[in-house]
């Protein structure tokens, strides 16, 4: 529902359909970890850790190869081609409120697009008709999905109040 909120929040786009891409992070992660590229990345990381014993790197944290510390690291540990689904503790109120997950892209720029086109893809598209956008925004508010929940700070509260004011100002009932 939070992704739906992001897809619908810009009223200026109400003349166009909205799209929400849904992915199954656990299934996608299992699929990614089974790829030969990931096994190569893990092997390259372990070799790098052995070559630099004084750096204090953990050999089991091979996903660190997606975020090398320096340019020289790219030569020894190339960034893998496929993306990686990152799940970590909700370290800030905003990440916790948004129930965020992240994808760190690898070096293959079309990987997600190619995955989406597969018939058994872990990524699905939900299209929301343009004429349903306003009502769905109201339904989301009724379910408690609002700017101040997603952005738990004064800025989020201000945006929510502005949205409410604009909706009431232009609603058919107010005319």
Beta strands, then each sheet from edge to edge (+ up, - down):
strand 1: 18-23
strand 2: 84-86
strand 3: 102-104
strand 4: 123-128
sheet 1: 1+ 4-
sheet 2: 2+ 3-
end
